[in-house]
Amino acid sequence: MLTGNRLLMAPFVNITNRQESMEIPILTDWIFGSLKDQILGHFYEPGQRLNVMRIAESFGTSRSPVREALQRLAYEGLIKLIPRQGAFIKTIHLPEIKELFELREALEILAVRVSIIRAQQEQLDVLKKNLEKTEEILKNSQIVENPHKQHPIYPWDIDFHKQIFQMTFNPKLEAMGLELCSKLQLVRSRSGSEGERAFEALREHEEIYTALRDRNPHRAEKATRRHMQNALKNLIRLAPALRQK
């Protein structure tokens, strides 16, 4: 995030003493996870340039694992790498959002149809427990007092969809679905959410779960399509700036 002309960076973490004992892949995973959390947590602004040297200094490491982490972030669609210019936080506009949602809807529907056949009862039980935890979190939050105020994004949302993709036992389908979730999470984390919509999303998730539990493909597809369409409408409504091309 920019404050005046100053670039805010992560707190310095000195790993010099243990760096030699850590392999580059481990460092890359650590930096990738930290930067991803920062990006989704509004630490950087859309379009902001990422300074490789400063990031490396903030993690107390060389630039090599930082560059590798940036490559992974670019693959997930969270940043954009421009030759001879650097890495920039991805700015996603409305036309691309619609395209991503069309693809996500198709993949989610495919996932629930496959999951109905392959999902194990233990997985469905965990899915149900996560929904119960979500309801408890929402009920105990401030949104109960003021359902129209902006509030942190719906909890467990990514986990809910991740579980459904995992229940397909199709690694490629899971990877594609989670990649789309990650790209859309970048936009959703900036548009915010409302308590009223959070409870609506919870009910929609419960409908999907019930259809999965009952092994009903028609209901599962209908509930999933409705959930995706409502999510897109809510995103557009909360982010008027995205209406511009």
C-alpha positions as CSV (number, residue, x, y, z in Angstrom):
1,M,0.0,0.0,0.0
2,L,1.3,3.5,-0.8
3,T,1.3,6.2,1.8
4,G,2.5,9.4,0.2
5,N,5.7,8.5,-1.6
6,R,6.6,5.7,0.8
7,L,6.1,2.0,0.0
8,L,4.9,0.0,3.0
9,M,6.7,-3.3,3.2
10,A,6.3,-6.4,5.4
11,P,8.2,-6.3,8.7
12,F,11.8,-7.2,8.3
13,V,12.5,-10.8,9.1
14,N,16.1,-11.7,9.4
15,I,16.8,-15.3,8.4
16,T,20.5,-14.9,7.7
17,N,21.5,-17.4,10.3
18,R,19.3,-20.2,9.0
19,Q,19.1,-19.3,5.3
20,E,22.0,-21.7,4.4
21,S,20.0,-24.6,6.0
22,M,16.9,-23.8,4.0
23,E,16.5,-24.9,0.4
24,I,15.4,-22.4,-2.2
25,P,12.0,-24.1,-2.7
26,I,11.2,-23.8,1.0
27,L,12.1,-20.1,0.9
28,T,10.0,-19.7,-2.3
29,D,7.0,-21.3,-0.6
30,W,7.3,-19.1,2.4
31,I,7.7,-15.9,0.4
32,F,4.9,-16.9,-2.0
33,G,2.5,-17.6,0.8
34,S,3.4,-14.3,2.6
35,L,3.0,-12.2,-0.5
36,K,-0.2,-13.9,-1.5
37,D,-1.7,-13.1,2.0
38,Q,-0.5,-9.5,1.6
39,I,-2.1,-9.1,-1.8
40,L,-5.4,-10.5,-0.7
41,G,-5.2,-8.5,2.5
42,H,-5.1,-5.1,0.7
43,F,-1.4,-4.6,1.6
44,Y,-0.8,-3.5,-2.0
45,E,-2.9,-1.3,-4.3
46,P,-4.1,-2.5,-7.8
47,G,-1.5,-1.7,-10.4
48,Q,1.2,-1.1,-7.8
49,R,4.7,-2.2,-8.8
50,L,6.5,-4.8,-6.6
51,N,10.1,-4.0,-5.8
52,V,12.0,-7.2,-5.9
53,M,15.0,-5.8,-4.0
54,R,12.9,-4.4,-1.2
55,I,10.9,-7.6,-0.9
56,A,14.1,-9.6,-0.7
57,E,15.4,-7.3,2.0
58,S,12.2,-7.5,4.0
59,F,12.5,-11.3,4.1
60,G,16.2,-11.2,4.6
61,T,16.9,-13.3,1.6
62,S,18.3,-13.1,-1.9
63,R,16.3,-12.1,-5.0
64,S,16.1,-15.6,-6.5
65,P,13.4,-17.0,-4.3
66,V,11.5,-13.7,-4.6
67,R,11.5,-14.0,-8.4
68,E,10.3,-17.6,-8.3
69,A,7.5,-16.6,-5.9
70,L,6.5,-13.8,-8.2
71,Q,6.3,-16.3,-11.1
72,R,3.9,-18.4,-9.1
73,L,1.8,-15.4,-8.2
74,A,1.7,-14.4,-11.9
75,Y,0.5,-18.0,-12.7
76,E,-2.3,-17.6,-10.2
77,G,-3.3,-14.4,-11.8
78,L,-2.6,-12.2,-8.8
79,I,0.2,-10.1,-10.4
80,K,1.3,-9.3,-13.9
81,L,4.9,-9.6,-15.1
82,I,5.9,-7.1,-17.7
83,P,9.3,-7.5,-19.5
84,R,11.8,-4.9,-18.6
85,Q,9.3,-3.2,-16.3
86,G,8.7,-5.6,-13.4
87,A,5.9,-7.1,-11.5
88,F,2.6,-5.3,-10.8
89,I,-0.5,-6.1,-8.8
90,K,-3.2,-7.4,-11.2
91,T,-6.1,-5.0,-11.9
92,I,-9.1,-7.0,-13.1
93,H,-11.9,-5.2,-14.9
94,L,-15.5,-6.1,-15.4
95,P,-15.2,-7.9,-18.8
96,E,-12.6,-10.2,-17.5
97,I,-14.5,-10.8,-14.3
98,K,-17.6,-11.9,-16.3
99,E,-15.4,-14.2,-18.3
100,L,-13.9,-15.7,-15.2
101,F,-17.3,-16.2,-13.6
102,E,-18.6,-18.0,-16.7
103,L,-15.7,-20.4,-16.6
104,R,-16.0,-20.8,-12.8
105,E,-19.7,-21.6,-13.1
106,A,-19.0,-24.3,-15.6
107,L,-16.3,-25.8,-13.5
108,E,-18.3,-25.6,-10.3
109,I,-21.3,-27.4,-11.9
110,L,-19.0,-30.1,-13.3
111,A,-17.4,-30.5,-9.8
112,V,-20.7,-31.0,-8.0
113,R,-21.9,-33.5,-10.6
114,V,-18.7,-35.5,-10.2
115,S,-18.7,-35.1,-6.4
116,I,-22.2,-36.5,-6.2
117,I,-20.8,-39.8,-7.6
118,R,-17.4,-39.8,-5.9
119,A,-17.7,-37.9,-2.6
120,Q,-17.1,-39.9,0.6
121,Q,-19.4,-39.6,3.5
122,E,-16.5,-38.3,5.7
123,Q,-15.9,-35.5,3.3
124,L,-19.6,-34.5,3.4
125,D,-19.5,-34.5,7.1
126,V,-16.5,-32.1,7.1
127,L,-18.3,-29.9,4.6
128,K,-21.4,-29.8,7.0
129,K,-19.2,-28.9,10.0
130,N,-17.5,-26.0,8.1
131,L,-21.0,-24.6,7.3
132,E,-21.9,-24.8,10.9
133,K,-18.7,-23.0,11.9
134,T,-19.5,-20.4,9.3
135,E,-22.9,-19.7,10.7
136,E,-21.5,-19.4,14.2
137,I,-18.9,-16.9,13.0
138,L,-21.5,-14.8,11.2
139,K,-23.9,-14.9,14.1
140,N,-21.2,-13.8,16.6
141,S,-20.0,-11.0,14.4
142,Q,-21.0,-7.4,14.2
143,I,-23.0,-7.9,11.1
144,V,-25.9,-9.2,13.1
145,E,-26.2,-5.7,14.6
146,N,-25.8,-4.0,11.3
147,P,-26.3,-6.3,8.3
148,H,-25.7,-3.6,5.7
149,K,-22.3,-2.4,6.8
150,Q,-19.2,-3.6,5.0
151,H,-17.6,-6.6,6.7
152,P,-14.7,-9.0,6.1
153,I,-15.3,-11.5,3.3
154,Y,-17.5,-14.5,4.0
155,P,-15.4,-17.0,6.1
156,W,-14.8,-20.5,4.8
157,D,-15.9,-19.6,1.3
158,I,-12.7,-20.7,-0.4
159,D,-12.6,-23.8,1.8
160,F,-16.1,-24.7,0.9
161,H,-15.4,-24.7,-2.8
162,K,-12.0,-26.2,-2.4
163,Q,-13.6,-29.2,-0.6
164,I,-16.1,-29.7,-3.4
165,F,-13.3,-29.7,-6.0
166,Q,-11.3,-32.2,-3.7
167,M,-14.3,-34.5,-3.6
168,T,-14.1,-35.0,-7.4
169,F,-10.8,-36.8,-6.9
170,N,-9.7,-35.1,-10.1
171,P,-6.4,-33.2,-9.5
172,K,-6.6,-31.3,-12.8
173,L,-10.2,-30.2,-12.2
174,E,-9.3,-29.2,-8.7
175,A,-6.3,-27.2,-9.8
176,M,-8.3,-25.3,-12.5
177,G,-11.1,-24.5,-10.0
178,L,-8.8,-23.3,-7.3
179,E,-6.9,-21.1,-9.7
180,L,-10.1,-19.4,-10.7
181,C,-11.1,-19.0,-7.0
182,S,-7.8,-17.3,-6.4
183,K,-8.1,-14.9,-9.3
184,L,-11.6,-13.9,-8.2
185,Q,-10.6,-13.6,-4.6
186,L,-8.3,-10.8,-5.6
187,V,-11.3,-8.8,-6.8
188,R,-13.7,-9.9,-4.0
189,S,-11.1,-9.0,-1.3
190,R,-11.1,-5.4,-2.6
191,S,-14.9,-5.0,-3.2
192,G,-15.7,-6.1,0.4
193,S,-18.9,-7.8,1.4
194,E,-22.1,-7.1,3.4
195,G,-23.5,-9.1,6.3
196,E,-26.8,-9.6,4.5
197,R,-25.0,-11.1,1.5
198,A,-22.9,-13.2,3.8
199,F,-25.9,-15.0,5.2
200,E,-27.4,-15.4,1.7
201,A,-24.1,-17.0,0.6
202,L,-24.3,-19.3,3.6
203,R,-27.8,-20.4,2.7
204,E,-26.7,-21.0,-0.9
205,H,-23.8,-23.1,0.3
206,E,-26.2,-25.1,2.5
207,E,-28.5,-25.8,-0.5
208,I,-25.5,-27.1,-2.5
209,Y,-24.4,-29.3,0.4
210,T,-28.0,-30.7,0.8
211,A,-28.1,-31.6,-2.9
212,L,-24.7,-33.3,-2.6
213,R,-25.8,-35.1,0.6
214,D,-28.9,-36.3,-1.2
215,R,-26.9,-37.2,-4.3
216,N,-29.3,-35.1,-6.5
217,P,-27.4,-33.8,-9.5
218,H,-30.3,-31.6,-10.8
219,R,-30.7,-29.7,-7.5
220,A,-26.9,-29.5,-7.1
221,E,-26.5,-27.9,-10.6
222,K,-29.4,-25.5,-10.0
223,A,-28.1,-24.4,-6.6
224,T,-24.6,-24.0,-7.9
225,R,-25.6,-21.9,-10.9
226,R,-27.8,-19.7,-8.7
227,H,-24.9,-19.2,-6.2
228,M,-22.5,-18.2,-9.0
229,Q,-24.9,-15.8,-10.5
230,N,-25.8,-14.1,-7.2
231,A,-22.1,-13.8,-6.4
232,L,-21.4,-12.0,-9.6
233,K,-24.3,-9.7,-9.2
234,N,-23.1,-8.8,-5.7
235,L,-19.6,-8.2,-6.8
236,I,-20.7,-5.8,-9.5
237,R,-23.0,-4.0,-7.1
238,L,-20.3,-3.5,-4.5
239,A,-17.6,-2.5,-7.0
240,P,-19.0,0.2,-9.3
241,A,-15.5,1.1,-10.5
242,L,-15.3,-2.3,-12.2
243,R,-18.2,-1.4,-14.5
244,Q,-15.8,0.6,-16.5
245,K,-13.7,-1.2,-19.2
